[in-house]
């Protein structure tokens, strides 16, 4: 609507009063009802992202062609500035996400860990780390090829992301290994979350080259502060638990066994 709306819709410059007494658009709600105006689109990658509008109260002083050139220059600079911000944000996003799965990467996970740790130190709240990977993933690559293996990792990521709370951080940690940061979660809650992940993968086959393929994951859980007070300590504890899950038959969830009161459960695959 109005001057700004017309320029946003058409992507063209609008000068009012127009030549030969061309009718002006009715002002939009909240738009200044003034006799003279210039409206120039702000462009980013050839897309209108905003409008720069200038108004004048004195009807005896309409805007000149030189005024239009000045405002056009300002709009061009504004468009470049907006595009630079968008490109910077996109570059930052790409630097924090995994290129294959679209999940957060290790760098972002470590940033979030510091924030969650600071909150836990201040308020005395627990949190947990889950480390998990696909069982026998090497055989998938060897049998079907790395392209199929990548497709499996993408589908795995989508399944887990669908059941992860918004307040938690799911990241690809490397290769077929993934990590999840569970805020305000004790060990029992971490094991429950790990079981949901295990079930999400084991409940139905994945699709590889149009064929169903039954896969499973093993999950290791560690909780702050009982299994560690740093990222390195918690990941190491979760990794030990993951190793125990692998040694115990895979397709199961484990916590570090040396910790008193740790809980473990899982479902054997029959192999």
VEXDRENKOL-35990 format. One record per residue (C-alpha): residue number from 1; x, y, z. Coordinates in Angstrom, 2 decimals. Layout:
+-----+---------+---------+---------+
! seq !      px !      py !      pz !
+-----+---------+---------+---------+
! NUM !       X !       Y !       Z !
...
+-----+---------+---------+---------+
//
This chain:
+-----+---------+---------+---------+
! seq !      px !      py !      pz !
+-----+---------+---------+---------+
!   1 !    0.00 !    0.00 !    0.00 !
!   2 !    0.99 !    3.61 !   -0.43 !
!   3 !    4.23 !    4.99 !   -1.81 !
!   4 !    6.45 !    2.48 !   -0.04 !
!   5 !    4.20 !   -0.44 !   -0.95 !
!   6 !    4.21 !    0.41 !   -4.66 !
!   7 !    8.01 !    0.62 !   -4.76 !
!   8 !    8.35 !   -2.63 !   -2.81 !
!   9 !    6.02 !   -4.35 !   -5.25 !
!  10 !    7.48 !   -2.97 !   -8.48 !
!  11 !   11.16 !   -2.51 !   -7.58 !
!  12 !   11.14 !    0.86 !   -9.34 !
!  13 !   11.81 !    4.41 !   -8.18 !
!  14 !    8.80 !    6.64 !   -7.43 !
!  15 !    8.94 !   10.45 !   -7.49 !
!  16 !    5.94 !   12.52 !   -6.38 !
!  17 !    4.46 !   14.70 !   -7.63 !
!  18 !    4.91 !   12.66 !  -10.76 !
!  19 !    5.45 !   13.91 !  -14.30 !
!  20 !    2.44 !   15.15 !  -16.19 !
!  21 !    0.37 !   15.07 !  -13.02 !
!  22 !    0.32 !   11.28 !  -12.74 !
!  23 !   -1.91 !   10.21 !   -9.83 !
!  24 !   -0.19 !    9.32 !   -6.59 !
!  25 !   -1.08 !    6.18 !   -4.64 !
!  26 !   -3.22 !    6.64 !   -1.57 !
!  27 !   -0.99 !    6.77 !    1.54 !
!  28 !   -0.84 !    3.58 !    3.55 !
!  29 !   -1.87 !    3.64 !    7.23 !
!  30 !    0.89 !    5.39 !    9.15 !
!  31 !    2.56 !    6.76 !    6.03 !
!  32 !    3.16 !   10.55 !    6.01 !
!  33 !    0.51 !   12.46 !    4.05 !
!  34 !    2.90 !   14.98 !    2.50 !
!  35 !    2.88 !   16.51 !   -0.98 !
!  36 !    6.39 !   15.51 !   -2.15 !
!  37 !    8.24 !   12.24 !   -1.80 !
!  38 !   10.96 !   10.04 !   -3.25 !
!  39 !   10.90 !    6.27 !   -2.71 !
!  40 !   13.84 !    4.09 !   -3.81 !
!  41 !   14.08 !    0.29 !   -3.43 !
!  42 !   16.88 !   -1.21 !   -1.34 !
!  43 !   18.22 !   -4.15 !   -3.32 !
!  44 !   20.21 !   -7.15 !   -2.11 !
!  45 !   21.16 !   -9.74 !   -4.72 !
!  46 !   18.60 !   -8.19 !   -7.08 !
!  47 !   15.82 !   -8.66 !   -4.52 !
!  48 !   13.90 !   -5.83 !   -2.85 !
!  49 !   14.65 !   -6.01 !    0.86 !
!  50 !   13.44 !   -2.56 !    1.85 !
!  51 !   12.48 !    0.90 !    0.67 !
!  52 !   14.14 !    4.24 !    1.43 !
!  53 !   11.50 !    6.99 !    1.38 !
!  54 !   12.03 !   10.72 !    1.81 !
!  55 !    9.19 !   13.22 !    2.23 !
!  56 !    8.97 !   17.01 !    2.02 !
!  57 !    6.31 !   19.18 !    3.65 !
!  58 !    6.60 !   22.26 !    1.42 !
!  59 !    4.51 !   21.80 !   -1.77 !
!  60 !    6.38 !   24.72 !   -3.35 !
!  61 !    9.66 !   22.76 !   -3.20 !
!  62 !    9.26 !   19.50 !   -5.13 !
!  63 !   12.20 !   17.13 !   -5.30 !
!  64 !   14.62 !   17.60 !   -8.21 !
!  65 !   16.40 !   15.06 !  -10.38 !
!  66 !   19.53 !   15.79 !   -8.35 !
!  67 !   17.61 !   14.89 !   -5.18 !
!  68 !   16.62 !   11.60 !   -6.79 !
!  69 !   20.26 !   10.87 !   -7.67 !
!  70 !   21.31 !   11.58 !   -4.07 !
!  71 !   18.65 !    9.35 !   -2.54 !
!  72 !   19.40 !    6.63 !   -5.13 !
!  73 !   23.06 !    6.69 !   -4.09 !
!  74 !   22.08 !    6.36 !   -0.42 !
!  75 !   19.73 !    3.46 !   -1.25 !
!  76 !   22.48 !    1.69 !   -3.19 !
!  77 !   24.85 !    2.03 !   -0.25 !
!  78 !   22.13 !    0.80 !    2.08 !
!  79 !   21.51 !   -2.23 !   -0.14 !
!  80 !   25.22 !   -3.07 !   -0.16 !
!  81 !   25.37 !   -2.78 !    3.64 !
!  82 !   22.34 !   -5.08 !    4.07 !
!  83 !   23.81 !   -7.60 !    1.63 !
!  84 !   27.12 !   -7.60 !    3.50 !
!  85 !   25.30 !   -8.30 !    6.77 !
!  86 !   23.32 !  -11.12 !    5.18 !
!  87 !   26.44 !  -12.64 !    3.65 !
!  88 !   28.24 !  -12.40 !    6.99 !
!  89 !   25.35 !  -14.08 !    8.78 !
!  90 !   25.23 !  -16.82 !    6.15 !
!  91 !   28.99 !  -17.36 !    6.41 !
!  92 !   28.70 !  -17.55 !   10.18 !
!  93 !   25.85 !  -20.03 !    9.90 !
!  94 !   27.84 !  -22.20 !    7.52 !
!  95 !   30.84 !  -22.07 !    9.85 !
!  96 !   28.66 !  -23.44 !   12.67 !
!  97 !   26.73 !  -26.13 !   10.81 !
!  98 !   27.68 !  -29.45 !    9.27 !
!  99 !   27.66 !  -29.28 !    5.49 !
! 100 !   26.19 !  -32.77 !    4.99 !
! 101 !   23.50 !  -33.11 !    7.63 !
! 102 !   22.67 !  -29.48 !    8.39 !
! 103 !   23.11 !  -30.14 !   12.11 !
! 104 !   25.30 !  -27.97 !   14.32 !
! 105 !   28.99 !  -28.79 !   14.14 !
! 106 !   31.52 !  -29.36 !   16.92 !
! 107 !   32.46 !  -25.69 !   17.10 !
! 108 !   28.89 !  -24.61 !   17.82 !
! 109 !   28.43 !  -27.46 !   20.28 !
! 110 !   31.43 !  -26.28 !   22.26 !
! 111 !   30.07 !  -22.73 !   22.31 !
! 112 !   26.71 !  -23.95 !   23.64 !
! 113 !   28.44 !  -26.16 !   26.19 !
! 114 !   30.15 !  -23.14 !   27.74 !
! 115 !   26.81 !  -21.37 !   28.10 !
! 116 !   25.06 !  -24.39 !   29.63 !
! 117 !   28.01 !  -24.97 !   31.99 !
! 118 !   27.90 !  -21.35 !   33.16 !
! 119 !   24.17 !  -21.65 !   33.89 !
! 120 !   24.68 !  -24.90 !   35.78 !
! 121 !   27.48 !  -23.41 !   37.86 !
! 122 !   25.31 !  -20.44 !   38.78 !
! 123 !   22.07 !  -22.25 !   39.54 !
! 124 !   23.31 !  -25.73 !   40.48 !
! 125 !   21.39 !  -27.52 !   37.73 !
! 126 !   22.49 !  -30.76 !   36.08 !
! 127 !   22.90 !  -31.35 !   32.39 !
! 128 !   23.92 !  -34.32 !   30.30 !
! 129 !   25.82 !  -35.31 !   27.18 !
! 130 !   24.83 !  -38.13 !   24.82 !
! 131 !   27.38 !  -39.54 !   22.41 !
! 132 !   26.09 !  -41.97 !   19.78 !
! 133 !   26.95 !  -43.47 !   16.42 !
! 134 !   25.64 !  -45.99 !   13.91 !
! 135 !   26.49 !  -49.63 !   14.52 !
! 136 !   28.48 !  -51.31 !   11.73 !
! 137 !   28.45 !  -48.13 !    9.66 !
! 138 !   31.67 !  -49.13 !    7.90 !
! 139 !   29.88 !  -52.09 !    6.35 !
! 140 !   27.28 !  -49.70 !    4.90 !
! 141 !   30.00 !  -47.72 !    3.13 !
! 142 !   31.81 !  -50.88 !    2.03 !
! 143 !   28.65 !  -52.51 !    0.68 !
! 144 !   26.71 !  -49.59 !   -0.79 !
! 145 !   29.34 !  -46.87 !   -1.21 !
! 146 !   30.02 !  -43.58 !    0.53 !
! 147 !   27.19 !  -41.79 !   -1.26 !
! 148 !   24.71 !  -44.21 !    0.28 !
! 149 !   26.48 !  -43.82 !    3.61 !
! 150 !   26.02 !  -40.07 !    3.41 !
! 151 !   22.30 !  -40.54 !    2.70 !
! 152 !   22.03 !  -42.73 !    5.81 !
! 153 !   23.70 !  -40.04 !    7.93 !
! 154 !   21.27 !  -37.43 !    6.60 !
! 155 !   18.24 !  -39.61 !    7.38 !
! 156 !   19.64 !  -40.42 !   10.82 !
! 157 !   20.10 !  -36.70 !   11.51 !
! 158 !   16.53 !  -35.93 !   10.48 !
! 159 !   15.08 !  -38.65 !   12.69 !
! 160 !   17.02 !  -37.56 !   15.76 !
! 161 !   16.40 !  -33.86 !   15.19 !
! 162 !   12.66 !  -34.57 !   15.05 !
! 163 !   12.66 !  -35.95 !   18.61 !
! 164 !   15.15 !  -33.51 !   20.15 !
! 165 !   13.89 !  -30.70 !   22.36 !
! 166 !   14.43 !  -27.16 !   21.10 !
! 167 !   16.41 !  -26.31 !   24.23 !
! 168 !   18.92 !  -29.11 !   23.52 !
! 169 !   21.84 !  -29.01 !   21.09 !
! 170 !   22.28 !  -31.81 !   18.55 !
! 171 !   25.52 !  -31.78 !   16.59 !
! 172 !   27.56 !  -33.96 !   14.28 !
! 173 !   30.76 !  -34.63 !   16.19 !
! 174 !   32.69 !  -36.30 !   13.40 !
! 175 !   32.21 !  -39.12 !   10.89 !
! 176 !   29.20 !  -41.16 !   11.96 !
! 177 !   29.46 !  -39.87 !   15.54 !
! 178 !   26.88 !  -37.45 !   16.94 !
! 179 !   26.56 !  -35.63 !   20.24 !
! 180 !   23.61 !  -34.11 !   22.06 !
! 181 !   23.69 !  -31.61 !   24.92 !
! 182 !   20.66 !  -32.00 !   27.21 !
! 183 !   19.97 !  -28.98 !   29.39 !
! 184 !   18.64 !  -29.40 !   32.94 !
! 185 !   18.73 !  -33.18 !   32.60 !
! 186 !   19.90 !  -35.70 !   35.19 !
! 187 !   21.25 !  -39.17 !   34.44 !
! 188 !   17.84 !  -40.84 !   34.44 !
! 189 !   16.55 !  -38.25 !   31.99 !
! 190 !   19.64 !  -38.66 !   29.81 !
! 191 !   19.15 !  -42.41 !   29.62 !
! 192 !   15.51 !  -41.91 !   28.72 !
! 193 !   16.50 !  -39.49 !   25.95 !
! 194 !   19.14 !  -41.95 !   24.76 !
! 195 !   16.54 !  -44.70 !   24.58 !
! 196 !   14.32 !  -42.46 !   22.44 !
! 197 !   17.22 !  -41.98 !   20.05 !
! 198 !   17.92 !  -45.70 !   19.95 !
! 199 !   14.26 !  -46.47 !   19.30 !
! 200 !   13.95 !  -43.79 !   16.60 !
! 201 !   16.63 !  -45.56 !   14.57 !
! 202 !   15.79 !  -49.19 !   15.32 !
! 203 !   12.01 !  -48.82 !   14.93 !
! 204 !   12.01 !  -48.78 !   11.13 !
! 205 !   14.52 !  -49.38 !    8.32 !
! 206 !   16.32 !  -46.59 !    6.51 !
! 207 !   16.30 !  -46.28 !    2.75 !
! 208 !   19.50 !  -46.99 !    0.82 !
! 209 !   19.28 !  -46.81 !   -2.98 !
! 210 !   15.55 !  -47.45 !   -2.73 !
! 211 !   16.03 !  -50.51 !   -0.54 !
! 212 !   15.23 !  -50.82 !    3.17 !
! 213 !   18.20 !  -51.26 !    5.48 !
! 214 !   17.80 !  -52.00 !    9.19 !
! 215 !   20.35 !  -50.10 !   11.27 !
! 216 !   20.89 !  -49.39 !   14.95 !
! 217 !   22.79 !  -46.94 !   17.11 !
! 218 !   24.68 !  -47.29 !   20.36 !
! 219 !   24.47 !  -44.46 !   22.88 !
! 220 !   26.74 !  -43.37 !   25.73 !
! 221 !   25.43 !  -40.97 !   28.40 !
! 222 !   27.28 !  -38.82 !   30.91 !
! 223 !   25.91 !  -36.29 !   33.38 !
! 224 !   27.29 !  -33.14 !   34.99 !
! 225 !   28.64 !  -33.04 !   37.64 !
! 226 !   28.84 !  -36.73 !   38.57 !
! 227 !   30.75 !  -37.85 !   35.49 !
! 228 !   32.81 !  -34.72 !   34.94 !
! 229 !   32.92 !  -30.96 !   35.24 !
! 230 !   34.47 !  -30.07 !   31.88 !
! 231 !   33.60 !  -30.77 !   28.27 !
! 232 !   36.60 !  -33.04 !   27.87 !
! 233 !   35.75 !  -35.03 !   30.98 !
! 234 !   32.08 !  -35.47 !   30.06 !
! 235 !   32.81 !  -36.45 !   26.46 !
! 236 !   35.43 !  -38.92 !   27.68 !
! 237 !   32.92 !  -40.43 !   30.12 !
! 238 !   30.23 !  -40.63 !   27.42 !
! 239 !   32.76 !  -42.21 !   25.08 !
! 240 !   33.57 !  -44.90 !   27.67 !
! 241 !   29.87 !  -45.58 !   28.04 !
! 242 !   29.51 !  -45.76 !   24.25 !
! 243 !   32.35 !  -48.27 !   24.13 !
! 244 !   30.59 !  -50.36 !   26.80 !
! 245 !   27.40 !  -50.26 !   24.69 !
! 246 !   29.35 !  -51.52 !   21.68 !
! 247 !   31.03 !  -54.25 !   23.70 !
! 248 !   27.71 !  -55.24 !   25.23 !
! 249 !   26.15 !  -56.08 !   21.89 !
! 250 !   25.32 !  -52.66 !   20.36 !
! 251 !   21.83 !  -51.16 !   19.94 !
! 252 !   21.72 !  -50.09 !   23.57 !
! 253 !   22.18 !  -47.12 !   25.92 !
! 254 !   24.84 !  -47.09 !   28.62 !
! 255 !   26.20 !  -44.79 !   31.31 !
! 256 !   29.78 !  -45.03 !   32.65 !
! 257 !   29.85 !  -48.29 !   34.60 !
! 258 !   32.35 !  -47.20 !   37.22 !
! 259 !   29.93 !  -44.62 !   38.57 !
! 260 !   27.82 !  -45.92 !   41.47 !
! 261 !   24.15 !  -46.12 !   40.68 !
! 262 !   24.61 !  -45.89 !   36.92 !
! 263 !   21.79 !  -47.35 !   34.85 !
! 264 !   21.97 !  -49.29 !   31.63 !
! 265 !   19.41 !  -50.91 !   29.40 !
! 266 !   18.97 !  -51.80 !   25.77 !
! 267 !   17.58 !  -54.33 !   23.34 !
! 268 !   19.60 !  -57.09 !   21.76 !
! 269 !   19.37 !  -57.41 !   18.01 !
! 270 !   19.67 !  -61.19 !   18.07 !
! 271 !   23.14 !  -61.11 !   16.54 !
+-----+---------+---------+---------+
//
